[in-house]
Amino acid sequence: PMPYYIGDVIKDSKRLVIRTPEEFKKSGIDARIRTNVEGIDAKKGLVHVAGGESIPYDYLVMATGADAVRLDIPGKDLEGVHVIRDLMQALKIKAYLDEGNVRKAVLIGGGYIGMEMCEALRAIGVEVKVIDILPRPAFRWDPEFTKLLVEELGKNQVEFMPETKPLAIEKGKASRLRITTNNGVLDADLVLMGVGTRHNTDLAKSMGLRMGESGAIKVDFHQKTSLDNVWAVGDCCEVFHKVANRWVYFPLGDVANKQGRVAGQNIGGAPVEFPGIVGSQAFRAFKLEVAATGLTEEEAAKYGFEPAGTIIWGLPIGRPMAQGEKLGIKLVGDKKSGKLLGAQCVGEKGAVQRVFALSLALWSGLTVDELGYVDLPYAPVFGGAWDAIHIAAQDLARKL
């Protein structure tokens, strides 16, 4: 929600806070903010915090999250250069914008947070350019879909500059900052780095927790780590991908919430497992909905599948009611098993709605043939008697 706070859609930052330390205290929970943990003694069950205090524990939950990557280039720490990962960073950006005189922004990185920030900054009248070392934004999506995304950015006066690498940032003259890239020099009053996250696992490593192949903390389906009475949840640990059938790193807030509940229930004596994810993501760029679930063809091949894919352009609503709306659906299936492996959707209407359904299809392990006849609700205002999902599935079935 942070881009929507920066773009004044969410007016009050308090709405971004789920519970304050004072509210925790009413439930008998001592929530200490701005408290640095300097070390953990797992053998003695002690957490050493700044100031010399040691807090004993019977059960420990590692929820250290992830940090936004700040590119290691000259000028990375200048005033006006920001990253966005948590509420404090969002508040800093908002305060910087509220000071005034921010006319131009350069976003480094074309991921989905960057795409949401384009809309947020344009909504408050800031000129925006996006640079990325990759040839297209939202690189995980198919080039045919990202072409539509670049067009949508252009309609809203956002320039996307592909294959552009930032080399240095310095104080500017015409603007507050000046960015040197391999494709020239850009002026900006605000620079936002959105180039990914890095799991925060230094503390976990120091106490001897085992890491997974991804480099994040290794956990089981109960969120337990390699040490007794120690759990890990959220963006510092791995999660099981039900389609890939392996443990991966997939840092998203909704996943972290579920893992936290599972750990809490297990510690509280109500055993439960977190079955994993299918890798669902969505974002909005101005009027365009962009969503995906499961694996891409490249990911599927890497995990040992024999993938085939198809793209169709259908309608988000029934043909009699359509007025030129387009809905793109890409499906990926496995030639060996016939199972659905992944899906992507893009359109001004109905894209996220379809990915909701396709995520459940992946969760249930449906084959592409089954998806071609799955019972979806029909009404002309929501889709045709043969939905775009049906059409895409039947087209893919012929290729499998």
The 8 nearest C-alpha neighbors of each residue, nearest first, counted from 0:
[[1, 3, 2, 4, 15, 9, 5, 8],
 [0, 2, 4, 3, 89, 5, 86, 15],
 [3, 1, 5, 4, 116, 0, 119, 6],
 [4, 2, 6, 8, 1, 5, 0, 9],
 [3, 5, 9, 1, 7, 6, 2, 8],
 [4, 6, 2, 3, 7, 93, 119, 1],
 [5, 7, 119, 3, 4, 8, 120, 122],
 [8, 6, 4, 9, 10, 5, 3, 119],
 [7, 9, 3, 6, 4, 10, 5, 119],
 [10, 8, 4, 7, 3, 11, 12, 6],
 [9, 11, 7, 8, 4, 12, 14, 5],
 [10, 12, 13, 14, 9, 4, 15, 7],
 [13, 11, 14, 15, 10, 4, 16, 9],
 [14, 12, 15, 16, 11, 17, 10, 18],
 [13, 15, 12, 16, 11, 17, 9, 10],
 [16, 14, 13, 12, 17, 0, 86, 1],
 [17, 15, 13, 14, 18, 19, 12, 86],
 [16, 18, 15, 19, 14, 13, 22, 20],
 [19, 17, 16, 22, 23, 20, 21, 15],
 [18, 20, 22, 21, 23, 16, 17, 30],
 [21, 19, 23, 30, 22, 24, 18, 31],
 [22, 20, 24, 19, 23, 25, 18, 30],
 [21, 23, 19, 24, 25, 20, 18, 26],
 [24, 22, 20, 28, 26, 21, 25, 19],
 [23, 25, 28, 27, 21, 26, 22, 29],
 [24, 26, 22, 23, 27, 21, 28, 20],
 [27, 25, 24, 23, 28, 22, 29, 21],
 [26, 28, 24, 25, 29, 23, 22, 30],
 [29, 27, 24, 23, 26, 30, 25, 20],
 [28, 30, 24, 31, 27, 23, 20, 21],
 [31, 29, 20, 28, 32, 23, 24, 21],
 [32, 30, 34, 29, 33, 20, 28, 35],
 [31, 33, 34, 30, 20, 35, 29, 19],
 [32, 34, 35, 31, 36, 49, 30, 48],
 [35, 33, 32, 31, 36, 49, 48, 50],
 [34, 36, 49, 48, 37, 33, 32, 47],
 [37, 35, 48, 38, 47, 49, 34, 46],
 [38, 36, 48, 47, 35, 49, 39, 46],
 [37, 39, 47, 36, 46, 40, 202, 48],
 [40, 38, 46, 45, 47, 41, 206, 37],
 [39, 41, 45, 42, 43, 44, 46, 206],
 [40, 42, 44, 43, 39, 206, 45, 226],
 [43, 41, 40, 44, 45, 39, 206, 226],
 [42, 44, 41, 40, 45, 55, 56, 39],
 [45, 43, 41, 56, 55, 42, 40, 57],
 [44, 46, 55, 40, 54, 43, 39, 53],
 [45, 47, 39, 54, 53, 38, 55, 48],
 [48, 46, 53, 38, 37, 39, 36, 52],
 [49, 47, 36, 37, 52, 35, 53, 51],
 [48, 50, 35, 51, 37, 36, 34, 52],
 [51, 49, 52, 48, 47, 35, 53, 34],
 [50, 52, 49, 48, 53, 47, 37, 54],
 [51, 53, 48, 50, 47, 54, 49, 46],
 [54, 52, 47, 46, 45, 48, 55, 51],
 [53, 55, 46, 45, 47, 52, 56, 48],
 [56, 54, 45, 44, 46, 53, 57, 43],
 [57, 55, 44, 58, 45, 59, 54, 46],
 [56, 58, 44, 59, 228, 55, 229, 45],
 [59, 57, 228, 56, 229, 60, 266, 230],
 [58, 60, 229, 230, 228, 56, 61, 57],
 [61, 59, 230, 231, 229, 62, 58, 232],
 [60, 62, 231, 63, 230, 232, 59, 229],
 [63, 61, 232, 64, 231, 233, 60, 235],
 [64, 62, 61, 235, 199, 65, 200, 234],
 [65, 63, 234, 235, 62, 199, 233, 198],
 [64, 66, 198, 199, 197, 234, 235, 196],
 [65, 67, 197, 196, 68, 199, 198, 84],
 [66, 68, 196, 84, 195, 82, 69, 197],
 [67, 69, 196, 195, 194, 66, 70, 197],
 [68, 70, 71, 67, 192, 82, 75, 194],
 [71, 69, 72, 68, 75, 192, 194, 165],
 [70, 72, 69, 75, 73, 74, 68, 167],
 [71, 73, 167, 75, 70, 74, 166, 168],
 [74, 72, 167, 75, 168, 71, 166, 169],
 [73, 75, 168, 77, 76, 169, 167, 72],
 [74, 76, 73, 72, 77, 80, 168, 71],
 [77, 75, 74, 80, 78, 81, 73, 79],
 [78, 76, 74, 80, 75, 79, 169, 170],
 [79, 77, 80, 76, 81, 189, 176, 175],
 [78, 80, 189, 77, 190, 81, 188, 95],
 [81, 79, 190, 78, 77, 191, 189, 76],
 [82, 80, 191, 190, 192, 79, 83, 92],
 [81, 83, 192, 191, 67, 193, 84, 69],
 [84, 82, 88, 89, 85, 67, 81, 193],
 [85, 83, 67, 88, 82, 66, 86, 89],
 [84, 86, 88, 87, 83, 89, 1, 66],
 [85, 87, 89, 88, 90, 1, 84, 15],
 [88, 86, 90, 89, 85, 91, 84, 83],
 [87, 89, 91, 90, 86, 83, 85, 92],
 [88, 90, 86, 92, 87, 91, 83, 93],
 [89, 91, 93, 87, 88, 92, 94, 86],
 [92, 90, 88, 94, 89, 93, 95, 87],
 [91, 93, 95, 89, 94, 90, 96, 88],
 [92, 94, 90, 96, 95, 91, 5, 97],
 [95, 93, 97, 91, 96, 92, 90, 98],
 [94, 96, 92, 98, 93, 97, 91, 79],
 [97, 95, 93, 98, 94, 99, 101, 92],
 [98, 96, 94, 99, 95, 93, 92, 101],
 [99, 97, 95, 96, 94, 100, 101, 93],
 [98, 100, 97, 101, 96, 95, 102, 94],
 [101, 99, 102, 98, 188, 96, 97, 103],
 [102, 100, 188, 99, 103, 96, 189, 125],
 [101, 103, 125, 100, 126, 188, 104, 124],
 [104, 102, 126, 187, 188, 125, 101, 127],
 [105, 103, 189, 127, 187, 190, 188, 126],
 [106, 104, 128, 190, 129, 127, 187, 107],
 [105, 107, 129, 191, 190, 192, 108, 128],
 [106, 108, 192, 130, 193, 129, 191, 131],
 [109, 107, 131, 193, 194, 110, 130, 106],
 [108, 110, 136, 113, 137, 131, 114, 129],
 [111, 109, 137, 113, 112, 108, 136, 114],
 [110, 112, 114, 113, 137, 282, 115, 109],
 [113, 111, 115, 114, 110, 116, 193, 2],
 [114, 112, 116, 110, 111, 109, 115, 193],
 [113, 115, 111, 117, 112, 116, 284, 110],
 [116, 114, 112, 117, 113, 118, 284, 2],
 [115, 117, 119, 113, 118, 114, 2, 120],
 [118, 116, 114, 115, 120, 119, 121, 113],
 [117, 119, 121, 116, 115, 120, 285, 122],
 [118, 120, 6, 116, 122, 117, 121, 2],
 [121, 119, 122, 125, 117, 123, 118, 6],
 [120, 122, 124, 125, 118, 123, 119, 117],
 [123, 121, 119, 120, 124, 6, 118, 125],
 [124, 122, 121, 120, 125, 6, 119, 7],
 [123, 125, 121, 122, 120, 126, 102, 103],
 [124, 126, 102, 121, 120, 103, 123, 127],
 [125, 127, 103, 102, 104, 121, 124, 128],
 [128, 126, 104, 157, 105, 103, 125, 117],
 [127, 129, 158, 105, 157, 159, 106, 104],
 [130, 128, 106, 159, 105, 160, 107, 158],
 [131, 129, 160, 107, 163, 108, 161, 159],
 [130, 132, 108, 161, 133, 163, 162, 109],
 [131, 133, 162, 163, 164, 161, 134, 130],
 [134, 132, 162, 131, 135, 161, 136, 138],
 [135, 133, 161, 162, 132, 136, 131, 138],
 [134, 136, 133, 138, 161, 145, 137, 142],
 [137, 135, 109, 138, 110, 145, 134, 133],
 [138, 136, 110, 139, 109, 140, 111, 135],
 [137, 139, 136, 140, 135, 141, 133, 110],
 [140, 138, 137, 141, 295, 136, 142, 291],
 [139, 141, 138, 137, 145, 142, 144, 343],
 [140, 142, 144, 143, 145, 139, 138, 343],
 [143, 141, 145, 144, 146, 140, 135, 138],
 [142, 144, 146, 141, 145, 147, 140, 310],
 [145, 143, 147, 146, 141, 142, 345, 140],
 [144, 146, 148, 142, 147, 143, 149, 141],
 [147, 145, 149, 144, 148, 143, 142, 150],
 [146, 148, 150, 145, 144, 149, 151, 143],
 [147, 149, 145, 151, 146, 150, 152, 144],
 [150, 148, 152, 146, 151, 147, 145, 153],
 [151, 149, 153, 147, 148, 152, 154, 146],
 [150, 152, 148, 154, 153, 149, 147, 155],
 [153, 151, 157, 149, 155, 150, 154, 148],
 [152, 154, 156, 150, 157, 155, 151, 158],
 [155, 153, 151, 152, 156, 150, 157, 149],
 [154, 156, 153, 152, 157, 151, 121, 285],
 [157, 155, 153, 154, 158, 152, 127, 126],
 [158, 156, 152, 153, 127, 155, 128, 159],
 [157, 159, 128, 153, 129, 156, 160, 127],
 [160, 158, 129, 128, 130, 161, 157, 149],
 [159, 161, 130, 129, 163, 158, 131, 162],
 [162, 160, 134, 131, 163, 135, 133, 130],
 [161, 163, 132, 133, 134, 131, 164, 160],
 [164, 162, 132, 131, 161, 130, 182, 181],
 [163, 165, 132, 180, 181, 166, 162, 131],
 [166, 164, 180, 167, 179, 163, 181, 178],
 [167, 165, 180, 179, 72, 164, 181, 168],
 [168, 166, 73, 179, 72, 178, 165, 74],
 [169, 167, 74, 178, 177, 73, 179, 75],
 [170, 168, 177, 74, 176, 171, 178, 167],
 [169, 171, 176, 175, 177, 172, 168, 77],
 [172, 170, 176, 177, 175, 174, 173, 169],
 [171, 173, 174, 175, 170, 176, 177, 186],
 [172, 174, 171, 175, 186, 176, 177, 187],
 [175, 173, 171, 172, 176, 188, 187, 186],
 [174, 176, 188, 171, 170, 187, 172, 173],
 [177, 175, 171, 170, 187, 174, 188, 169],
 [176, 178, 186, 171, 169, 168, 185, 170],
 [179, 177, 168, 185, 184, 167, 186, 180],
 [178, 180, 184, 167, 166, 165, 183, 168],
 [181, 179, 165, 166, 182, 183, 164, 184],
 [180, 182, 164, 183, 163, 165, 166, 179],
 [183, 181, 180, 163, 184, 164, 179, 162],
 [184, 182, 180, 181, 179, 185, 178, 163],
 [183, 185, 179, 178, 180, 186, 177, 182],
 [186, 184, 178, 177, 187, 179, 183, 180],
 [185, 187, 177, 174, 176, 178, 184, 171],
 [188, 186, 103, 176, 104, 189, 174, 105],
 [187, 189, 175, 101, 103, 174, 176, 104],
 [190, 188, 104, 79, 187, 80, 105, 191],
 [191, 189, 80, 105, 104, 106, 81, 79],
 [190, 192, 106, 81, 82, 80, 107, 193],
 [193, 191, 107, 82, 194, 106, 81, 69],
 [192, 194, 108, 107, 195, 113, 191, 82],
 [195, 193, 108, 192, 68, 107, 196, 110],
 [196, 194, 68, 193, 67, 197, 110, 108],
 [195, 197, 67, 68, 66, 65, 198, 194],
 [196, 198, 66, 65, 68, 199, 67, 195],
 [199, 197, 65, 235, 200, 234, 64, 215],
 [198, 200, 65, 235, 64, 63, 201, 197],
 [199, 201, 203, 202, 198, 235, 204, 215],
 [202, 200, 204, 203, 199, 205, 198, 206],
 [201, 203, 205, 204, 200, 206, 38, 39],
 [204, 202, 200, 206, 205, 201, 208, 207],
 [203, 205, 207, 201, 206, 208, 202, 200],
 [204, 206, 202, 203, 207, 201, 38, 208],
 [207, 205, 204, 203, 208, 39, 41, 202],
 [206, 208, 204, 205, 209, 203, 226, 41],
 [209, 207, 204, 203, 225, 206, 226, 210],
 [208, 210, 225, 217, 216, 207, 211, 204],
 [211, 209, 216, 217, 215, 214, 208, 212],
 [210, 212, 217, 214, 213, 215, 216, 209],
 [213, 211, 214, 210, 215, 247, 246, 217],
 [212, 214, 211, 215, 248, 247, 237, 210],
 [213, 215, 211, 212, 210, 216, 198, 248],
 [214, 216, 236, 210, 213, 211, 237, 235],
 [217, 215, 236, 210, 211, 237, 235, 209],
 [216, 218, 211, 210, 209, 237, 224, 236],
 [219, 217, 224, 222, 223, 216, 237, 231],
 [218, 220, 222, 221, 223, 224, 217, 238],
 [219, 221, 272, 273, 222, 274, 218, 223],
 [220, 222, 272, 219, 223, 273, 262, 271],
 [223, 221, 218, 219, 230, 220, 262, 231],
 [224, 222, 230, 218, 221, 219, 229, 231],
 [223, 225, 218, 230, 226, 229, 217, 231],
 [224, 226, 209, 208, 227, 223, 218, 217],
 [227, 225, 224, 229, 228, 208, 223, 207],
 [228, 226, 229, 225, 224, 223, 230, 58],
 [227, 229, 58, 59, 226, 230, 57, 223],
 [230, 228, 59, 227, 226, 224, 60, 58],
 [229, 231, 223, 60, 224, 222, 61, 59],
 [232, 230, 61, 60, 222, 62, 236, 224],
 [233, 231, 62, 258, 259, 236, 255, 61],
 [234, 232, 255, 235, 64, 62, 236, 258],
 [233, 235, 64, 250, 65, 236, 198, 255],
 [236, 234, 64, 198, 199, 233, 215, 63],
 [237, 235, 216, 215, 234, 232, 233, 217],
 [236, 238, 248, 247, 215, 217, 216, 246],
 [239, 237, 246, 247, 275, 248, 240, 236],
 [238, 240, 246, 275, 245, 247, 241, 276],
 [241, 239, 276, 243, 244, 245, 242, 277],
 [242, 240, 244, 277, 243, 276, 275, 239],
 [241, 243, 244, 240, 277, 340, 293, 361],
 [242, 244, 240, 245, 241, 302, 299, 294],
 [245, 243, 241, 242, 240, 239, 246, 302],
 [244, 246, 243, 240, 239, 247, 241, 242],
 [245, 247, 239, 238, 240, 237, 248, 244],
 [248, 246, 237, 238, 239, 249, 213, 245],
 [247, 249, 237, 213, 238, 250, 215, 236],
 [248, 250, 251, 247, 238, 237, 234, 278],
 [251, 249, 234, 248, 252, 233, 254, 255],
 [252, 250, 254, 253, 249, 255, 234, 233],
 [253, 251, 255, 254, 256, 250, 233, 234],
 [252, 254, 256, 255, 251, 257, 258, 233],
 [253, 255, 257, 252, 256, 251, 258, 233],
 [233, 256, 254, 252, 258, 253, 257, 259],
 [257, 255, 253, 259, 254, 258, 252, 260],
 [258, 256, 260, 254, 259, 255, 261, 253],
 [257, 259, 261, 255, 232, 260, 256, 262],
 [260, 258, 256, 262, 257, 261, 232, 255],
 [259, 261, 263, 257, 258, 262, 264, 256],
 [262, 260, 258, 264, 263, 259, 271, 265],
 [263, 261, 265, 259, 260, 264, 222, 266],
 [264, 262, 260, 266, 261, 265, 267, 259],
 [265, 263, 267, 269, 261, 266, 262, 260],
 [264, 266, 270, 269, 262, 268, 267, 263],
 [265, 267, 263, 268, 264, 262, 58, 269],
 [268, 266, 264, 265, 269, 263, 270, 262],
 [267, 269, 265, 266, 270, 264, 263, 271],
 [268, 270, 264, 265, 267, 271, 266, 263],
 [271, 269, 265, 268, 264, 272, 221, 266],
 [270, 272, 265, 261, 269, 221, 264, 273],
 [271, 273, 221, 220, 274, 261, 270, 222],
 [272, 274, 220, 275, 221, 261, 258, 271],
 [275, 273, 272, 220, 276, 239, 241, 240],
 [276, 274, 239, 273, 240, 241, 238, 277],
 [275, 277, 240, 278, 241, 239, 274, 238],
 [276, 278, 293, 241, 240, 242, 279, 292],
 [277, 279, 293, 292, 276, 280, 240, 249],
 [278, 280, 292, 291, 277, 293, 358, 281],
 [281, 279, 291, 290, 292, 278, 282, 289],
 [282, 280, 290, 289, 291, 351, 279, 283],
 [281, 283, 289, 111, 288, 290, 284, 115],
 [284, 282, 288, 287, 289, 285, 115, 286],
 [283, 285, 287, 114, 115, 286, 118, 288],
 [284, 286, 287, 118, 283, 151, 152, 155],
 [287, 285, 347, 284, 288, 283, 151, 346],
 [286, 288, 347, 284, 346, 285, 283, 289],
 [287, 289, 283, 346, 345, 347, 350, 282],
 [290, 288, 345, 282, 281, 283, 344, 287],
 [289, 291, 281, 344, 280, 351, 343, 282],
 [292, 290, 343, 280, 342, 279, 344, 354],
 [291, 293, 279, 278, 342, 341, 358, 280],
 [292, 294, 341, 278, 277, 340, 342, 242],
 [295, 293, 341, 298, 340, 299, 296, 292],
 [294, 296, 298, 297, 299, 341, 331, 293],
 [295, 297, 299, 298, 306, 300, 331, 294],
 [298, 296, 300, 295, 299, 301, 294, 306],
 [299, 297, 301, 295, 300, 296, 294, 302],
 [298, 300, 296, 302, 304, 301, 297, 294],
 [301, 299, 304, 303, 297, 302, 298, 305],
 [302, 300, 298, 299, 303, 297, 304, 296],
 [303, 301, 299, 300, 304, 298, 243, 244],
 [304, 302, 300, 301, 299, 305, 298, 243],
 [303, 305, 300, 299, 306, 302, 333, 301],
 [306, 304, 333, 334, 300, 335, 303, 307],
 [307, 305, 333, 332, 296, 304, 334, 299],
 [306, 308, 332, 331, 333, 334, 399, 305],
 [309, 307, 331, 330, 332, 395, 306, 329],
 [308, 310, 329, 330, 395, 311, 331, 394],
 [311, 309, 329, 328, 330, 312, 391, 308],
 [312, 310, 328, 391, 327, 313, 329, 309],
 [313, 311, 327, 326, 328, 325, 310, 314],
 [312, 314, 326, 387, 325, 311, 327, 315],
 [313, 315, 326, 316, 325, 324, 387, 317],
 [314, 316, 349, 382, 326, 348, 381, 325],
 [382, 317, 315, 381, 380, 314, 379, 383],
 [316, 318, 379, 383, 382, 320, 319, 380],
 [317, 319, 321, 320, 316, 383, 314, 379],
 [320, 318, 317, 321, 379, 316, 322, 383],
 [321, 319, 318, 317, 322, 316, 379, 380],
 [320, 322, 318, 319, 323, 316, 317, 324],
 [323, 321, 324, 320, 318, 319, 325, 316],
 [322, 324, 321, 325, 314, 320, 318, 315],
 [325, 323, 322, 314, 321, 326, 315, 347],
 [326, 324, 314, 346, 313, 323, 312, 327],
 [325, 327, 346, 313, 314, 312, 315, 345],
 [326, 328, 312, 345, 344, 311, 313, 346],
 [329, 327, 344, 311, 310, 343, 312, 330],
 [328, 330, 310, 343, 342, 309, 344, 311],
 [329, 331, 342, 308, 309, 341, 328, 343],
 [332, 330, 308, 341, 340, 307, 342, 339],
 [333, 331, 339, 340, 307, 306, 338, 337],
 [332, 334, 306, 337, 305, 338, 335, 336],
 [335, 333, 399, 337, 305, 336, 306, 332],
 [336, 334, 333, 337, 305, 304, 338, 399],
 [337, 335, 338, 333, 334, 366, 332, 339],
 [336, 338, 333, 334, 366, 335, 367, 332],
 [339, 337, 366, 336, 333, 367, 332, 365],
 [338, 340, 332, 367, 366, 341, 331, 365],
 [341, 339, 332, 331, 294, 293, 338, 242],
 [342, 340, 293, 294, 331, 292, 330, 339],
 [341, 343, 330, 292, 329, 291, 331, 293],
 [342, 344, 291, 329, 328, 290, 292, 330],
 [345, 343, 328, 350, 290, 327, 289, 291],
 [344, 346, 289, 327, 350, 288, 326, 290],
 [347, 345, 326, 348, 288, 287, 350, 325],
 [346, 348, 287, 286, 288, 349, 324, 345],
 [349, 347, 346, 350, 315, 288, 326, 287],
 [348, 350, 352, 315, 351, 353, 346, 347],
 [349, 351, 344, 345, 353, 352, 346, 288],
 [350, 352, 354, 353, 290, 349, 355, 288],
 [351, 353, 349, 355, 350, 354, 356, 348],
 [354, 352, 356, 355, 350, 351, 357, 349],
 [353, 355, 357, 351, 356, 352, 358, 291],
 [356, 354, 352, 358, 353, 357, 351, 359],
 [355, 357, 353, 359, 354, 358, 360, 352],
 [356, 358, 354, 360, 359, 355, 353, 361],
 [359, 357, 361, 355, 360, 356, 354, 292],
 [358, 360, 362, 356, 357, 361, 363, 355],
 [359, 361, 357, 363, 358, 365, 362, 364],
 [362, 360, 364, 358, 363, 359, 365, 357],
 [361, 363, 359, 360, 364, 358, 277, 241],
 [362, 364, 360, 361, 365, 359, 358, 366],
 [365, 363, 361, 362, 360, 366, 338, 339],
 [366, 364, 360, 363, 338, 369, 361, 339],
 [367, 365, 338, 369, 339, 368, 337, 370],
 [366, 368, 370, 339, 369, 338, 392, 396],
 [369, 367, 371, 366, 370, 396, 393, 392],
 [370, 368, 366, 371, 367, 372, 373, 365],
 [369, 371, 373, 367, 372, 368, 392, 366],
 [372, 370, 389, 392, 393, 368, 369, 373],
 [371, 373, 370, 369, 389, 374, 368, 393],
 [374, 372, 370, 371, 369, 375, 389, 368],
 [373, 375, 372, 376, 370, 377, 371, 389],
 [374, 376, 373, 377, 386, 356, 372, 384],
 [377, 375, 374, 378, 381, 382, 384, 386],
 [378, 376, 384, 375, 382, 383, 379, 381],
 [377, 379, 380, 381, 382, 376, 383, 317],
 [380, 378, 317, 382, 381, 316, 383, 377],
 [379, 381, 316, 378, 382, 317, 320, 383],
 [382, 380, 316, 379, 378, 315, 317, 377],
 [316, 383, 381, 317, 379, 315, 386, 380],
 [382, 384, 317, 386, 385, 379, 316, 377],
 [383, 385, 386, 377, 382, 378, 317, 379],
 [386, 384, 383, 389, 387, 390, 382, 388],
 [385, 387, 383, 388, 389, 382, 384, 390],
 [386, 388, 390, 313, 389, 391, 314, 385],
 [389, 387, 386, 391, 390, 392, 371, 353],
 [390, 388, 371, 392, 386, 387, 391, 385],
 [389, 391, 387, 393, 388, 392, 394, 386],
 [390, 392, 394, 388, 389, 393, 311, 387],
 [393, 391, 371, 395, 389, 394, 390, 367],
 [394, 392, 396, 371, 390, 395, 391, 389],
 [393, 395, 391, 392, 396, 397, 390, 398],
 [394, 396, 392, 398, 397, 393, 309, 391],
 [397, 395, 393, 399, 398, 394, 367, 392],
 [396, 398, 395, 394, 399, 393, 392, 368],
 [399, 397, 395, 396, 307, 394, 308, 309],
 [398, 334, 396, 397, 395, 337, 307, 333]]
